[in-house]
């Protein structure tokens, strides 16, 4: 039960970070230096990558191929 809660929470954080990265990239494309002047996107990308690795290791929620 605790594993399911942690997996669901991590998946929701992954969705939020993915949306934040796309929005920041979109805003930087149309309004340069609107985000980068205040926040380094590398930190956001690092958090996203760590959460993705955690999801791959901890859970089976992200499945590319069917289970055998």
C-alpha positions as a Markdown table, in Angstrom:
| # | Residue | x | y | z |
|---|---|---|---|---|
| 1 | Unk | 0.0 | 0.0 | 0.0 |
| 2 | Unk | 2.8 | 2.4 | 0.9 |
| 3 | Unk | 4.6 | 1.4 | -2.4 |
| 4 | Unk | 1.5 | 2.3 | -4.4 |
| 5 | Unk | 1.2 | 5.7 | -2.6 |
| 6 | Unk | 4.8 | 6.5 | -3.3 |
| 7 | Unk | 4.5 | 5.4 | -6.9 |
| 8 | Unk | 1.4 | 7.5 | -7.5 |
| 9 | Unk | 2.9 | 10.5 | -5.9 |
| 10 | Unk | 6.1 | 10.1 | -7.9 |
| 11 | Unk | 4.0 | 9.8 | -11.1 |
| 12 | Unk | 2.1 | 13.0 | -10.3 |
| 13 | Unk | 5.3 | 14.8 | -9.6 |
| 14 | Unk | 6.7 | 13.5 | -12.9 |
| 15 | Unk | 3.6 | 14.9 | -14.7 |
| 16 | Unk | 3.9 | 18.2 | -13.0 |
| 17 | Unk | 7.6 | 18.6 | -13.9 |
| 18 | Unk | 7.0 | 17.6 | -17.5 |
| 19 | Unk | 4.3 | 20.2 | -17.8 |
| 20 | Unk | 6.5 | 22.8 | -16.1 |
| 21 | Unk | 9.4 | 22.0 | -18.5 |
| 22 | Unk | 7.2 | 22.4 | -21.6 |
| 23 | Unk | 5.6 | 25.6 | -20.3 |
| 24 | Unk | 9.0 | 27.1 | -19.5 |
| 25 | Unk | 10.4 | 26.1 | -22.9 |
| 26 | Unk | 7.3 | 27.6 | -24.6 |
| 27 | Unk | 7.6 | 30.8 | -22.6 |
| 28 | Unk | 11.4 | 31.1 | -23.3 |
| 29 | Unk | 10.8 | 30.6 | -27.0 |
| 30 | Unk | 8.3 | 33.5 | -27.3 |
| 31 | Unk | 9.6 | 35.7 | -24.5 |
| 32 | Unk | 13.4 | 35.2 | -24.2 |
| 33 | Unk | 14.9 | 35.5 | -20.6 |
| 34 | Unk | 11.5 | 35.6 | -18.9 |
| 35 | Unk | 12.3 | 32.4 | -17.0 |
| 36 | Unk | 16.1 | 32.1 | -17.3 |
| 37 | Unk | 16.6 | 35.5 | -15.7 |
| 38 | Unk | 15.1 | 34.2 | -12.4 |
| 39 | Unk | 15.4 | 30.4 | -12.5 |
| 40 | Unk | 17.9 | 28.0 | -14.1 |
| 41 | Unk | 16.0 | 25.3 | -16.0 |
| 42 | Unk | 18.8 | 22.8 | -15.5 |
| 43 | Unk | 17.6 | 22.3 | -11.9 |
| 44 | Unk | 14.1 | 21.6 | -13.1 |
| 45 | Unk | 15.5 | 19.2 | -15.8 |
| 46 | Unk | 17.6 | 17.5 | -13.1 |
| 47 | Unk | 14.6 | 17.0 | -10.9 |
| 48 | Unk | 12.6 | 15.6 | -13.8 |
| 49 | Unk | 15.4 | 13.2 | -14.7 |
| 50 | Unk | 15.8 | 12.0 | -11.2 |
| 51 | Unk | 12.1 | 11.4 | -10.8 |
| 52 | Unk | 12.0 | 9.6 | -14.1 |
| 53 | Unk | 14.8 | 7.2 | -13.0 |
| 54 | Unk | 13.0 | 6.7 | -9.7 |
| 55 | Unk | 9.8 | 5.8 | -11.6 |
| 56 | Unk | 11.7 | 3.3 | -13.7 |
| 57 | Unk | 13.3 | 1.6 | -10.8 |
| 58 | Unk | 10.6 | 1.8 | -8.1 |
| 59 | Unk | 7.4 | 1.2 | -10.1 |
| 60 | Unk | 6.0 | -0.6 | -13.0 |
| 61 | Unk | 3.6 | 2.2 | -13.9 |
| 62 | Unk | 5.6 | 3.2 | -17.0 |
| 63 | Unk | 5.4 | 0.2 | -19.3 |
| 64 | Unk | 6.7 | 0.2 | -22.8 |
| 65 | Unk | 6.2 | -3.4 | -23.5 |
| 66 | Unk | 3.6 | -5.8 | -22.2 |
| 67 | Unk | 4.5 | -8.0 | -19.2 |
| 68 | Unk | 5.3 | -11.6 | -19.9 |
